[in-house]
Amino acid sequence: MKNERTVSQIPKSDLSKLQKEVLSLGRSAALPKNLSDLWLKMIARDLAMTHKAVHFGPDIHSHQSLKAPLLLVMALLKIDYVSEDAEEGYSPEQLLIYMRRFERAIYEELIGRVTGVFINRYSIDSIFAAPLQ
């Protein structure tokens, strides 16, 4: 028996479409559970490409991989997680933690949609509160 993987073609994340189709709808639209199937797949792919670049070296597309997921994280952080010193913003360490939590939520949502088993359905209040394991 052959172990063949079927690879679907997922278009590149278009930041102008992300703005129009997701970000313009408000913070909650950036939650994984509210993303369309296509956006969920594109964001999951972008996050996987980022991991691949970190572990195996960047390729011609990896420099674009983090932009769409980071925009979604920043949209989710807009109100509840503003720094006390607005000029200071977020440290790279803080952003990395938020990105990892968002990544986990993206993967859990994708798995849930494929299997019908949803581990968590994150909200604005809970997405960045989940502990990392």
C-alpha positions in Angstrom: 0.0 0.0 0.0 1.4 3.4 -1.0 1.5 6.2 1.5 0.4 9.0 -0.8 -0.3 12.5 0.5 -2.9 14.6 -1.2 -1.7 18.2 -1.3 -4.3 20.8 -1.9 -3.4 24.1 -3.3 -3.9 26.9 -0.9 -3.5 30.4 -2.2 -1.0 32.8 -0.7 -2.3 34.9 2.1 -3.3 38.2 0.6 -3.0 40.9 3.2 -5.4 43.3 1.5 -8.0 40.5 1.4 -7.3 39.7 5.0 -8.0 43.3 5.9 -11.3 43.4 3.8 -12.6 39.9 4.7 -11.5 39.6 8.3 -9.8 42.5 10.1 -12.4 45.1 9.0 -15.1 43.0 10.8 -13.8 43.6 14.3 -11.6 41.8 16.8 -13.8 38.7 17.1 -13.5 38.0 13.4 -9.9 37.2 14.0 -10.7 34.3 16.3 -9.9 30.9 14.7 -13.5 29.7 15.2 -14.8 32.7 13.1 -12.3 32.4 10.2 -13.6 30.8 7.0 -12.2 27.4 6.1 -10.0 29.0 3.5 -8.5 31.6 5.9 -8.1 28.9 8.6 -6.1 26.8 6.1 -4.0 29.7 4.9 -3.1 30.8 8.4 -2.3 27.2 9.4 -0.1 26.9 6.3 1.6 30.2 7.1 2.4 29.1 10.6 3.7 25.8 9.4 5.9 27.5 6.8 7.3 29.7 9.6 8.2 26.6 11.7 9.8 25.0 8.7 11.9 28.1 8.1 13.0 28.2 11.7 14.0 24.5 11.8 15.2 23.9 8.2 16.2 27.4 7.0 14.2 30.0 5.1 13.0 29.5 1.5 11.9 32.0 -1.1 8.4 32.3 0.5 9.1 32.1 4.2 9.7 35.8 4.7 6.0 36.4 4.0 4.7 33.6 6.2 4.3 35.4 9.5 2.6 38.6 8.3 -1.0 37.4 8.2 -0.9 35.4 11.5 0.8 38.4 13.2 -1.9 40.8 11.9 -4.6 38.5 13.4 -2.8 38.3 16.7 -2.4 42.1 16.8 -6.1 42.5 16.1 -7.0 40.2 19.0 -4.6 42.1 21.3 -6.1 45.5 20.4 -8.1 46.2 23.6 -7.6 43.7 26.4 -3.9 43.4 26.2 -2.7 46.9 25.7 0.6 47.7 27.4 0.5 50.1 30.4 3.1 52.2 28.6 1.5 52.5 25.1 4.8 53.7 23.6 6.6 50.6 24.7 4.2 48.1 23.0 4.9 44.4 23.2 8.2 42.8 23.8 9.3 40.1 21.3 9.0 37.6 24.1 5.4 38.6 24.7 4.5 38.5 21.0 6.1 35.0 20.8 3.9 33.8 23.6 0.8 35.2 22.0 1.8 33.8 18.6 2.3 30.3 20.1 -1.1 30.5 21.8 -2.8 31.7 18.6 -1.0 28.9 16.7 -2.3 26.3 19.1 -5.9 27.7 18.7 -5.6 27.6 14.9 -4.4 24.0 14.9 -7.1 22.9 17.4 -9.8 24.6 15.2 -8.5 23.0 12.0 -8.5 19.6 13.7 -11.9 20.2 15.1 -13.4 21.1 11.7 -11.8 18.0 10.1 -12.7 15.5 12.9 -15.7 17.0 14.5 -13.9 17.0 17.9 -13.4 20.5 19.2 -11.0 20.7 22.1 -11.6 24.4 22.8 -13.6 27.2 21.2 -11.6 30.2 22.2 -13.1 33.6 22.9 -11.5 37.0 23.0 -11.1 36.6 26.7 -9.6 33.1 26.6 -7.4 32.8 23.5 -4.3 34.3 25.2 -5.1 32.9 28.6 -4.6 29.3 27.7 -1.4 27.8 29.2 1.3 26.6 26.8 2.3 22.9 27.1 
